[in-house]
Amino acid sequence: MTLIKSNSEKMEIIRKFNELINRHFLEEHDISFYEAQLGLKPKYLSKLSKKKRCTTAMSSVTAKANFL
């Protein structure tokens, strides 16, 4: 797990997270799955998501699942 510093690196994480949600939201609802796929420490994805998207990572997955 690496330390993410730049804004572009953070936005790349969010982009990859969105891709993972689109592929796995029907089967995977646990944020730890997405953090592991992205190589992130626990809770980092939610903090980053809240900062960059103004919503938690869990809310993003839930919203996608509820959209169906």
Secondary structure, DSSP 8 states (H G I E B T S, - for coil): -----SHHHHHHHHHHHHHHHHHHTTT---HHHHHHHHT--TTHHHHHHHHHHSS-HHHHHHHHHHH-
